[in-house]
Amino acid sequence: MGTHQVTVAYDGDGAVAPSTSAATTVTVTDPAATPTPTPTETPTQTPTQTPTPTPLPVPPVIGPVAPEVLRLVVRVAPRRIVARQTRARVEVVLRADSGRSTVSDRRVTVKVGGRTYRSGLDDGRTTVRLRAFARTGIRWVRVAYWDDVRRERVTSKVKLRVRR
């Protein structure tokens, strides 16, 4: 209660410089000392509200909205694979039709050379390391993903060449 001099200071941080305000006089009064107004016999009239404008109608959707199509982007590294020496890596990215990487924690199945590899997706991506191939020749890498929500299977295949 009473009159006080107040100065506000800020020490600053890495983005904002320090600052201090000028001294200001503040008067604090006792809230119990202020009288409460006595109610009047006739209530005051409430102001009339202005009507809000009518919202414009939403145009109808023409035709069904097609869901985004999923696709698998598959790359094999390294480019030169040598029989009985090189263990190739298959990099898989699950993408939506719009080009964005989809967030999925499901599994993909990679089939190559009579073997099946399974790997879980982490934010729509995974890398599967293959065993070294015994013989030279052309191999097809087949990658499959099952989407439980859309109830659809997404597949992709890539050709790789094993050299000696």
N, C-alpha and C positions, 0 to 999 in steps of 0.2 A: 504494500500500500504506500502510496506517496508518489513522488516524482523521482525518476532515475535517469542517469545518463547511460546510453547503450551504444557500444561500438561492435560491429560485426567484422570478424577476420576469417580469411580462408588461407590455409597454408599452401595450397596448390598441389599439383601432382605432375606426372609426366606430360600430360596433354594441356593443362590449364595453369597459367601463371598465378602466383599468390596475389591476394587482394585484401584491402581493408577499407571499410566504409567510414564516412564522417560520423562524429558523435551525434546522437539524436536523443532528445528528451522524450521519455515515455511516462505518462501518468497512469497509475494503477489505482482503481477504486474498489471499494467493498461491494460485491454483488448484492449482499443483503440490504445495503443502504439504499439502493435504487427502489423506488416504490413500484408495485405492480399496478397496471392499469385496472380500473374497475370496469366490469362489463356493462354495456349499455342495454337498455330494455329492448330496443329495436335492432335486429341484426342488420349488418351492412349488406348491401346487395352484391352478389357475385357478378363479376363482369361477364358479359356474354362472349362466348368463344366464337372466333371466326371459323367457318368450316374449312377443313383441309381440302386441297384440290383432289379431285378424283384421279387415281393413278391410271396411267395409260394401259390398255390391255396388252398382254404379252402375246407376240405373234406366235401362231402355232408352229410346231416343228413339222417340216415337210419331210415325210418319209422316216424310216427308222434310222437311228444313229448307229453306225457300224462300230463294233468294238475294235480296239487296237489289235493289230495282228502281231503276234510274237514271232521272232526269228532268232536263230542261233548264228553267231559270228564265230567261226572256227579258224584258228591259225595253228600251223605246225612249225616248231622251231627245234633245232636249227634248220637252215635250208638244206645243208648237205648232211645226209644221214648215211653212215657207213655201217655195213653189216657186221655184227658181233662186237661193235665198238660204241656206237652212238645210242644213247637213250634219248629218244625224241620227247618233246613236251608238246602237249595239245592244250592250247589256250582257248577257253570257251567263254563267250560273253552272251548273255541273254538280253536281247534288245526288243523294244516295242517298235511298232510301225513308225512312230514319230521320231525314232532315232535315239531316244533316251534309253539309258541302261535301266532295266527294271530291277526293283529290289525284291529278291527272292532268295529264300534259304532252303529251297528244295534240292533235289539231286538230279544229276545228268548221268547218262550211261554212254560210255565210249566203247565202241567195238572196233577192233582192228586186228588183223592177222589171226583170227580164231580165238582171241582173248577178249574178255569183257572187263572193263574198268568202271567203277562207280565213284563219283565224287560229289560232295555237297557244294552248292553254290553259296558264295558269300557276297552279298550285295549284287547278285546277278553275274558273278564272275567265278571262275575256277581254273586251275591248271592241273592237268593229269600228266604224270610222268610215265612213259611207256617203257617196257623192257626192250633190250636191244634185239633187233631182228636177226635171225640166224642166216637168212639167205637174202640175196639181192632180188630186186624186182619192184613192181608197182604194187602198192597197198592202198586200200580204201579205208579211210577213217570215217566211221559213222557215229554221229552224236545224236542222242535222243533225249527229250525232256517232256515230262508229262505234267500238264497244268491241271491241278485238281479243281480249281475254281472255275475255269472255263471249260473243263472236261475236253481238252484237246491235246494232241500230241504234236510236238514241234521237232522236226528232224533236219539234219544237215549232213552233208558228206564232203570230204576233201580227199584228194589224191595225193599220196606221197611216194617218193621214189627212193628206194634203198640201193646204195651203190657199194662197190667193194673198194 
